[in-house]
Amino acid sequence: MVRAQATSKYIRTSAQKAGLVCDLIRGKDVNLALSTLQFSRKSVARDVAKVLRSAVANAQQQESFGGDVERLFVSACFANQGPSMKRVRPAPMGRAFRVIKRTAHLTVEVTERAQVVRAVEAAPAAGAKSKKAATGAARAAAE
């Protein structure tokens, strides 16, 4: 099972705002997550989509990757708080207010779904009728 992750650091948004977008795609298939991010109104969605594409590319580079991107899903997506820049804004009467410009570290992890192997039922013998055909013949005989 392939597992790959990508991280983007120092994104100029708060971790809380980025976390709202991460909640939208967590657990979804990669293609569905990308389309969800494309139509999201949040500006940080572009950054999350970029990190998601990078995680998919990292998964494709692994030797154990099966080659099918359709089987990848977003197993983890979170935003940690990065360093905050402190700035000063002038205020009335000679005072100064502090402005905090926050940053976030985005991490997206994709995992390949386990391939489901289903047992194939044995085909009925050529001489035997199927259940549906047998009931149809019985109805015709009864009439």
C-alpha angles and dihedrals in degrees: 000000000000120000122179135165139192130199132200117194135202097020109173099241135082120269090237093059092045090048091059090059092044089056089059095062105031110122096009129120114266096248092047090048092051092050090047090053092046092060097039115115094216115103093218089064089082091057092047090050090052091052091046091053089049091052090051090050090050090052092051091054094060118100095227093056112122095214098243113115089185089074094058120100135178104261096173134013123168143149121223124196116261129197117303123227114223117213133175124233119194115244132191123287096023096301127131129217122208118237117199115205107196130207132196138206112223121206125184123182124192126195132190115242116239112259111248114226112201125196114242114229117236112258114244116257117265094247096047119085122227119251092253093051092047093053091047091053091048091053092050091051091049093056 
